[in-house]
């Protein structure tokens, strides 16, 4: 474990009421693990007692951080096309907060918020799940999986009800990246705002190994249709070694970057609302 990741675990930033809505750890393989029938027959029975619900979903397209040419505008969403593979499978726990996803070239583990009665269990819960279940997946497919890309994603759902009761409050009240709302003569104040930035990650020798993404977009909460901003932070790139140990090291580094960056980009008003502690 590198020094940055160890610092994050030894001295975590914590929130009394964390706005975390979903955490995803994902690995992508250079070689396809197996066909759909074998994935279902060999892997799901090994975890079915803990993840009894099975759902089929559209597959996730292969995404690799490439530095050989100028970057193209893109999205950091996890679920998108084209449908390059037959199926993606969800294995869902009871009551549904923990989720395993897999397809021929990917394995993912999620924690997602389902109602307000179950609090966010912290990164260590998701990390431990990956450390336990990824080797079972690798054993089930009987393949040496070369990991080419890792992703760690935090999706934060932040209340955005404006004083006017219409639209979303100014994004500058959530993120320090914006100045206070400016007055425009020709048009009224913005109803809502979107934001995305992309940052190249480099090793000490200045060789790039991945990118860090920050985005904010307006939406409405499913439970009560209240306005929210979805603030997503994601680290994606190549692990130092193409195996599970390398993936865990990448996740630890990405978690440290996400926690520190989230604190840096959010406002003092939000810190007080969440009960942020150093």
N, C-alpha and C positions, 0 to 999 in steps of 0.2 A: 504494500500500500504506500502511495507517495505521501509526502509531507502535507500537501494541501488537503487531501482526503482525510488524513488522520486528524488534522486540525478541526475539520468540519465535524467529525464524530466526537472528539474530545470536548469541543467548545461549540455546541450547536446553537443556532438562533432559534428560539421557540416562540410560539404564539399561543396566547390563552384561548383564542377563538380563531384557529387558522382558517383562511379562506380556501384551502385546498379542496378541489372538487374531484380531481383524478390524478393519479400517478401511474406512469407506464414505463416499464423497462422492456426493451426490445433488442433482439439480435437478428441479424440477417446473414444467410449463408451463401458462400460462393457456389456450392454444390447443392442440388435439390435433395432433401432428406429422404423422401420416399413418395409413393403414390398415396392417394387419398384413402384407399381401402386399408393399407397397412397402417397409416397414421391412426385411423379409428380403431383398428383391431388390436394394435400393439400398445398404443399409448393411453387412450382414454380409459380402458379397464383398470389401469394401474392407479388412476387418480379419481375414479368415478365415485367412490365413497365420500370424497370431500368436495367434488365438483360434479354433482349429479345431473345438472341440466346441460343439454347439448343444443347449440344453435348453429346454423349455417349462415355465413355472412359473405359478402363480396370480398375477394382477395385484395391485399395491399400490393401495389406495384413496387418493384425494386427501385430503391433510391440510394444513390452513392454520392457522397461529397467529392466532387471532382475539381482539381486545381490545375488541370492542363489547359483550360480555356476559360474565358470570362464567365462568371456565374449568370444564370438566367433567373428571372423572377419566378418565385415558386411559393408553395404553401407549406406550412408545417403540420397540416392536418394528418391524422393517422389513417383515415379511411377514405381512399380515393382510388380511381381507376388509372390506366385501363386494366381490365380483368385479364391479367397475364397468366393466371393460374386457376385451376378449376374451382377450388373452394378454400375458404378460411373457416375455421371452427372455433366457436366459443365454448369453453367448459366453465360453468358458473356455479359458484358456491351458494350455500344458504346462509344468510338471506340475500346474497347477490353482490356483496361488496368486493369480493375477490373474484378474479376472472383470469383464466388462462386462454390465450389465443395461439393457434398454430396453423401453418400452411406449409407447403413444400419447402419454402426457402426462408421461413421466419418462425420465431418463437417469441411470444410476448407474455408478460404478466402484468396485470393491472390491479390497483386498488381504486375504487370509485365510490363516491358518496351516494348513498341510497337513503334519503330521509335525514332527519336531524338527530336521531336518537343514537347513532353510532358515530363516535368521533374519529377523526383521522388518526390512524395508529402510528404515524411517523414512518420515515424512510426505512428504518431497520426492518420493519414488518415486511415490506415489499422485497427488500434485498434478501432477507432470509428465505422468503418464498421462492425467489429465483434460484438461490443457491441450492435449495432442496429439489426443486422440480425440473430445472434445466438438465441436470445429469440423468434424471429418469427419462426425459424425452430423448436425450442422446442415446441412452441404452436401448430404448424401445425401437428406435429406427435403425439400430445396429450400424451406425455410420460415424466416421470421424468428421465432424462438421467444422469446416473452415469458416470462421466468423470474419466477415469483411466489414460490417458496419454495426455499430451499437447506437441506441437512442435512449435517452432518459428524458421524459417529458413531465412537466407539472402544469396542470390546468387549474387556474384559480378563478373562482366565480365571485366577483366583488359587487356588492350592492351598489346601484347607481341611480337610485330614485332622486330626481331633482326637486328643488323647492317648489317649482311651478306645478309639479304633478304631471308634466307632459315630457315625453322623450327621455333622454339620459342626462345626468349631471355632467358637468365639464370633465373631460378626461384629465385635465390639469389638477383636479382635486384628488385623483388617484395616483398619477404618475408624475414624478419630478421632471420628466423629459419634456414637459410642455409648460409654457408660460401661462399666466392667467388668460382667460378668454378675452380676445381682442374684439373691439367694436368695428364692424364693417358698415359702411354707409349704404352700399347697394343691396345688401341682403341681411336678414336677421341673424341672430346667433345660431350656431350649429345645433341641430337636433341631437346628433351624436357624432362620435369621432372614431376613426380606426387608425392603427399604427402597426408598423412592422420594421424591425431592423435585423441585420445579419452581420455576424462577427466571425472572422477567421481565427481558429484556434491553432497555436503553434507549439511545438516542442522547444526545449531550450536551445536547440541548434537551429531554430527558426524554420524548421520544416513543418508545413501545415499538415494537420491530421484530422481536422474536422471544422464544423461551424457551430456557432451558438446563435439561437434565434430568440427574439423577443417579439411578441405580438399582443395587441389588444383589439378586441372587436366588441361591438354592442350586441346584446341579445336579451332574451327574456327567460326567466326561470320557469321551468316546467311546472313546479308545484303550485305557484300562485301568479304566474305571468308578470312578476315584478321585473323592472329593468335591471340588468346587470352588465358589467363589463367582464368578458372572458379574457384574462391575462395569462398567456401561455409562454413558458420558457422551456426551451429544448436544447440539448446538446447532442449532436450526432457526428459520428466519424469512425475512424478505424481504431481498434484497440491496439495496444502495444504488442500483444501476442494474439494470434487468431484462435484463441481457445476460451473456455469459460472463465478461467482466472483473469485473462486479459479483459474480458467483458465486465467482470465485477470491478476491476480497477478503473475502467472507463466510467462505470456508473458512479463510483465513489467520487471521482474527480468532477463529473458532471453535477452530482448532487451538491457538492461544495460550491461550485460556480453558481448554480441556480439559487441556493439559499442566500448567498452573499449578494448576488445581483438583484434578487427580489427586494431585499432590504434597501439597497442603494437606489432603486428606481421608484419606490413607492414613497408617498408623502408622510410627513409627521402626523397629520390628521388620521391617516389610515393606521399608522403604527399604534396610536392611542386607542383607536376603535378595536383593534385586534388584540391589544394587550401584549405587544411585542416586548420580548426580554432578550438581553444580550447574554 
